[in-house]
Amino acid sequence: MSIIKVENLGKKYTIGHDLNAGRAYRSRSLRDTLAHKVRGLYQRVRHPLSPNTENTEIEEFWALKDVGFEIEPGDRVGIIGRNGAGKSTLLKILSRITEPTTGRIEISGRVASLLEVGTGFHPELTGRENIYLNGAILGMTRAEIKAKFDEIVDFSEIEKFLDTPVKRFSSGMYVRLAFAVAAHLEPEILVVDEVLAVGDAQFQKKCLGKMEEVGKEGRTVLFVSHNMAMISNLCQRGMMLNEGKLEFHGRVSDAVMKYYQATNHRDGDHEREFKSDTAELLGAELLGLSNLSDITIHDELTVRMRYRIKKQIDGKCVPNFHFFTSDGSYAFVDSAKDVSSSPPGEYCADCRIPPRFLNEGAYFVGVALTTFPEGGSLEVEFFDRNALSFNVVDPMDERSNRYGYAGPVPGVVRPQFDWSIVEESK
């Protein structure tokens, strides 16, 4: 049974634009101006006591539209998307902070939310009092809260300031205590927004460990972040929102890949950013994909880059490809060998990735051109870090070396070396 079920969810906001404001000014035709004046006169006659709206234009904005999904108990779900995609609005609706405009939501269990610094605590109360207040809001008894109290204080590391009103806390202290309360009071669903970015790196690592522990205990975690490494390490499932619509819900590696593909789409125009006085990138492509983005672990893949040399290069001119995993870490870099001087012209550089080399997962390819002028230092002529992306899958057919094992095989590379097994004499 699903712990969260969302159907046809929508959230609409009404926005007013001041037409006299310089930033919002738009040139209008005479017909537009007359129509606007008539509309304003009609509104004043019909509603004489209402505020003057003659210079205000009303716009409807759908932060979410027709969103539907189901989440199972114990799922750790990363919610990703560009700014304004609707991520925070979705979490506020699931946390019952904001009412939806359309659709319905079914939630089975208590929800603890950590959305914004300042949300959920009473500023005039002390840290100690807010711990008990939050527990009561979640429906816990005083005895249940007391049993968890020491764990919360130890995790937050703010014991010295426990009896200080939280309005005097720094943002980091506030987040420490708020996360400790949300994670330790045993909600069935833990909802965390980008607010963890306020904490230091060590505390972020501590929080990720706690969220993973919460998920393994069978509780559900919804986590919004722009940090793909955090999303990939913590979550098994991913949801990608774009302009208020749910574009993907599935494996987290696939969600991260789709996010990068959407974010890094440049309509094929590399000329604006990826060039120098010496060279420019003309394009990049992958050869050997079974569909738009997938390749099996048993297939060969060729990465191709086309570039133009504008003027004579007397030193070495080296094309190189940079391979990254879905969390942004380097997998490896490979450069062309035996490159001599390059006269002006258009070039095509291919790099062949052999079968049974890369492990399953999403990968991103950066393409670059580096020159080593005679008597000079290294020069990076261009580097498109997110030029290409692809996904390696293991079909687990008769060619696979899994022997029926269905779990993830660790590592970036997945070589298949030659083995020899002989029976030693007894």
C-alpha positions in Angstrom: 0.0 0.0 0.0 1.3 3.5 -0.9 2.2 5.8 2.0 1.7 8.9 -0.3 -0.7 9.0 -3.2 -1.1 12.2 -5.3 -3.7 12.6 -8.1 -4.1 15.6 -10.5 -2.4 17.9 -8.1 -2.3 21.6 -9.0 -1.4 24.9 -7.3 -2.3 28.2 -8.8 -1.2 31.7 -7.7 -2.5 35.1 -8.7 0.2 37.6 -9.5 -0.3 41.3 -9.9 2.1 43.3 -12.2 2.4 47.1 -11.7 2.4 48.4 -15.3 3.9 51.7 -14.2 7.0 50.0 -12.7 10.1 50.5 -14.8 11.1 46.9 -14.5 7.7 45.7 -15.7 7.2 48.3 -18.4 6.2 47.0 -21.8 5.4 49.0 -24.9 1.8 48.7 -25.9 -0.1 49.7 -29.0 -2.9 52.4 -28.9 -5.5 49.6 -29.1 -4.0 47.9 -26.1 -3.9 51.2 -24.1 -7.6 52.0 -24.9 -8.7 48.5 -24.1 -6.9 48.7 -20.7 -8.5 52.1 -19.9 -12.0 50.8 -20.7 -11.5 47.6 -18.6 -10.3 49.8 -15.7 -13.4 52.1 -16.0 -15.7 49.1 -16.0 -14.1 47.7 -12.9 -14.4 51.0 -11.0 -18.1 51.3 -12.0 -18.9 47.7 -11.0 -16.8 47.7 -7.8 -16.5 51.4 -6.7 -15.0 50.4 -3.3 -12.3 48.1 -4.6 -8.7 49.2 -4.9 -7.7 51.0 -8.1 -6.5 48.2 -10.5 -6.2 50.4 -13.6 -2.4 50.1 -13.5 -2.3 46.5 -12.3 -2.3 43.5 -14.6 -3.4 40.2 -13.0 -1.7 37.0 -14.1 -2.5 33.4 -13.1 0.6 31.3 -12.5 0.4 27.5 -12.0 3.3 26.4 -9.8 2.1 22.8 -10.1 -0.2 21.3 -12.7 -1.6 17.8 -13.2 1.0 16.1 -10.9 0.4 12.5 -10.0 2.5 9.8 -8.3 2.7 7.2 -5.6 5.4 6.6 -3.0 5.8 3.3 -1.1 6.8 3.0 2.6 10.6 3.1 3.0 11.3 4.9 -0.3 14.0 7.5 -0.3 13.0 9.9 -3.0 15.1 12.7 -4.4 13.1 15.6 -6.0 15.0 17.6 -8.5 14.4 20.3 -11.0 15.5 23.8 -11.9 14.6 26.9 -9.8 10.9 27.5 -10.1 10.1 24.0 -11.2 7.7 23.5 -8.3 9.7 21.4 -5.9 9.2 23.5 -2.7 5.6 24.1 -3.5 5.1 20.3 -3.7 6.8 19.8 -0.4 4.7 22.5 1.3 1.5 20.9 0.0 2.6 17.5 1.2 3.5 19.0 4.6 0.0 20.6 4.8 1.5 24.1 4.9 -0.1 25.1 1.6 -3.5 24.1 0.3 -3.7 22.7 -3.3 -5.9 24.4 -5.9 -6.8 21.1 -7.6 -6.4 17.4 -7.0 -6.2 15.1 -4.0 -3.5 13.8 -1.7 -3.6 10.7 0.5 -1.0 10.4 3.2 -0.7 7.5 5.7 1.4 8.5 8.6 2.9 11.5 10.4 4.9 14.0 8.4 7.9 15.9 9.9 9.2 18.7 7.6 12.3 20.8 7.4 11.6 23.2 4.7 12.9 26.7 5.5 15.1 28.2 8.3 12.5 29.6 10.7 9.7 27.1 9.8 8.2 25.0 12.6 9.8 26.7 15.7 8.3 29.4 17.9 11.0 32.2 18.0 10.2 33.2 21.6 10.5 29.7 23.0 13.8 28.1 24.0 15.3 25.1 22.1 14.1 22.8 24.9 10.6 24.1 24.7 10.5 23.9 20.9 11.5 20.2 21.0 8.5 19.4 23.2 6.2 21.7 21.1 7.2 19.9 17.8 6.7 16.5 19.4 3.3 17.5 20.5 2.4 18.7 17.0 3.4 15.3 15.7 1.0 13.7 18.2 3.7 12.3 20.5 3.2 12.0 24.3 5.5 13.9 26.7 7.0 10.5 27.7 7.8 9.6 24.1 9.5 13.0 23.5 11.5 12.7 26.8 12.8 9.3 25.7 14.2 10.9 22.5 15.3 14.1 24.1 19.0 13.3 24.8 19.5 11.8 21.3 18.1 15.1 19.8 20.4 17.3 21.9 23.5 15.1 21.2 22.8 15.1 17.4 22.2 18.9 17.2 25.4 19.7 19.3 23.8 22.8 20.8 23.5 21.7 24.4 25.0 24.9 25.7 22.2 27.0 24.1 19.3 24.7 24.8 17.6 27.2 27.2 18.1 30.2 24.9 15.2 31.5 22.8 15.7 30.2 19.2 15.3 33.7 17.8 18.9 34.3 19.0 20.2 31.2 17.2 22.4 31.5 14.1 20.9 29.9 11.0 23.4 27.0 11.3 22.3 26.3 15.0 18.7 26.6 14.0 19.0 24.0 11.2 21.0 21.6 13.5 18.2 21.6 16.0 15.4 21.6 13.5 16.8 18.6 11.6 17.5 16.7 14.9 13.9 17.2 16.0 12.5 16.2 12.6 14.6 13.1 12.2 14.4 11.7 15.8 10.8 12.1 16.7 10.0 9.0 14.5 7.7 10.4 11.8 6.6 7.9 9.1 7.6 10.5 6.5 10.6 12.9 6.7 10.5 15.9 4.3 13.7 17.8 3.8 14.2 20.8 1.5 17.5 22.5 0.4 17.8 24.0 3.9 20.6 21.6 4.7 22.9 23.7 2.5 23.0 26.1 5.5 25.0 23.7 7.6 28.7 22.9 7.3 30.0 19.9 5.3 30.5 17.7 8.3 26.9 18.3 9.5 25.5 17.7 6.1 27.3 14.3 6.0 25.8 13.5 9.4 22.3 14.4 8.2 22.7 12.3 5.1 23.7 9.3 7.3 20.7 9.9 9.5 18.3 10.1 6.6 19.7 6.9 5.2 19.2 5.2 8.6 15.6 6.5 8.7 15.0 5.0 5.3 16.5 1.6 6.3 14.1 1.6 9.3 11.2 1.6 6.8 10.3 5.2 7.0 9.9 7.4 3.9 12.3 10.3 3.0 11.5 13.1 0.5 14.6 15.1 -0.2 15.0 18.2 -2.4 18.5 19.4 -3.4 20.4 20.8 -6.3 23.4 18.7 -5.2 23.3 15.7 -7.4 26.0 13.9 -5.4 23.7 14.1 -2.3 20.7 12.9 -4.3 22.5 10.0 -5.9 24.1 8.8 -2.6 21.0 9.0 -0.5 18.0 8.2 -2.7 17.0 5.1 -4.7 14.1 6.8 -6.5 14.0 10.2 -8.2 11.4 12.7 -9.4 12.1 15.4 -11.9 9.8 18.5 -12.0 9.9 21.0 -14.9 7.7 24.1 -15.0 5.3 22.6 -12.5 4.9 19.3 -14.2 6.2 15.9 -13.3 8.5 14.8 -16.2 10.0 11.7 -14.7 9.6 9.3 -11.7 11.8 6.3 -11.5 15.4 5.2 -10.7 17.4 8.0 -9.3 20.3 7.6 -11.8 17.8 8.0 -14.7 16.2 11.1 -13.0 19.7 12.7 -12.5 20.5 12.0 -16.1 17.3 13.6 -17.4 18.0 16.6 -15.2 21.4 17.1 -16.7 20.1 16.6 -20.2 17.5 19.3 -19.7 19.8 21.6 -17.8 22.7 21.4 -20.3 20.6 21.5 -23.5 22.0 24.3 -25.7 20.2 23.8 -29.0 23.5 22.8 -30.6 24.9 26.2 -30.3 28.4 25.7 -29.0 29.9 28.7 -30.8 29.0 31.3 -28.2 30.8 29.8 -25.3 33.3 27.1 -26.4 35.9 28.8 -28.5 39.1 30.7 -28.3 41.2 32.8 -30.8 42.9 29.5 -31.8 40.1 26.9 -31.9 36.4 26.3 -31.5 34.0 23.4 -30.8 31.7 22.5 -33.6 29.8 19.7 -32.1 29.9 16.4 -30.1 28.0 13.1 -30.4 27.8 9.5 -29.2 27.9 6.6 -31.7 26.5 3.2 -30.7 23.6 4.0 -28.5 20.7 1.6 -28.6 18.2 4.4 -28.2 18.4 8.1 -27.4 20.6 7.6 -24.3 21.2 3.9 -23.4 24.0 1.5 -24.2 24.3 -2.0 -22.8 27.4 -3.0 -20.8 28.4 -5.4 -23.7 28.4 -2.8 -26.5 31.1 -0.5 -27.9 30.6 3.3 -27.6 32.4 5.9 -29.6 32.6 9.6 -28.5 33.1 12.0 -31.4 34.0 15.6 -31.3 34.2 18.0 -34.2 36.3 21.2 -33.9 37.9 23.9 -36.0 41.5 25.0 -35.9 41.6 28.7 -36.8 45.4 29.3 -37.1 48.5 27.2 -37.3 49.5 25.4 -34.1 53.2 24.5 -34.1 53.1 22.6 -30.8 50.8 19.7 -29.8 47.0 20.1 -30.1 45.3 17.4 -28.0 41.6 16.6 -28.0 40.5 15.1 -24.6 37.3 13.6 -23.1 36.4 13.8 -19.4 34.0 11.2 -18.1 31.9 12.0 -14.9 29.6 9.8 -12.9 26.1 10.9 -12.0 27.2 12.5 -8.7 29.7 14.7 -10.6 32.8 12.7 -9.6 35.5 12.1 -12.2 35.5 8.5 -13.6 38.5 9.1 -15.9 40.0 11.3 -18.6 41.4 10.2 -21.9 43.5 12.1 -24.4 44.5 11.5 -28.0 48.1 10.2 -28.4 50.8 11.1 -30.9 49.4 14.5 -31.8 51.8 16.7 -33.8 51.3 20.2 -35.1 47.9 21.1 -36.6 47.3 23.4 -39.6 44.1 25.4 -39.8 41.0 23.3 -40.8 38.1 21.2 -39.5 38.8 18.0 -37.5 36.9 15.0 -36.2 38.3 13.2 -33.2 36.9 9.8 -32.2 37.5 7.9 -28.9 36.4 4.3 -28.7 35.2 2.9 -25.3 35.5 -0.9 -25.4 32.7 -3.3 -24.4 32.6 -4.5 -20.8 34.5 -1.5 -19.5 32.0 0.8 -17.8 29.7 -0.3 -15.0 26.0 0.4 -15.0 24.9 4.0 -14.4 24.6 7.5 -15.8 27.7 9.2 -17.2 28.4 12.7 -18.5 31.1 13.5 -21.0 33.1 16.8 -21.1 34.9 17.6 -24.4 38.0 19.7 -24.5 40.9 20.8 -26.6 44.3 21.5 -25.1 47.3 23.0 -26.9 50.9 22.9 -25.9 52.7 25.7 -27.9 56.4 25.2 -28.5 58.2 27.0 -25.7 54.9 27.9 -24.0 52.6 26.6 -21.3 49.4 24.5 -21.5 46.4 26.3 -23.0 42.8 25.1 -22.7 41.1 26.3 -25.9 37.6 25.1 -24.9 36.0 22.8 -22.4 32.3 21.9 -22.5 32.0 19.9 -19.2 28.5 18.6 -19.9 28.5 18.1 -23.7 27.0 14.6 -23.7 25.3 12.1 -21.4 24.5 8.4 -21.6 23.3 5.5 -19.5 24.9 2.1 -19.3 22.6 -0.8 -18.5 23.2 -4.5 -17.9 20.4 -6.5 -19.6 21.4 -9.5 -17.4 21.1 -11.9 -20.3 23.3 -15.0 -21.1 26.3 -12.7 -21.6 26.2 -11.2 -18.1 28.7 -12.3 -15.5 26.2 -11.7 -12.6 25.2 -15.4 -12.3 21.7 -14.3 -11.2 22.8 -11.6 -8.8 20.4 -8.7 -9.2 21.9 -6.0 -6.9 24.2 -3.1 -7.9 27.8 -4.1 -8.7 30.1 -1.5 -7.0 32.7 0.5 -8.9 32.9 2.8 -11.9 34.5 0.2 -14.2 33.2 -3.3 -14.9 36.1 -5.2 -16.6 35.9 -8.8 -17.6 39.4 -10.2 -17.4 40.7 -13.6 -18.4 40.6 -16.1 -15.5 42.1 -19.5 -15.1 40.7 -22.0 -12.6 42.4 -25.4 -12.2 42.0 -28.1 -9.7 45.2 -28.6 -7.7 46.4 -32.1 -7.1 45.3 -33.5 -3.7 
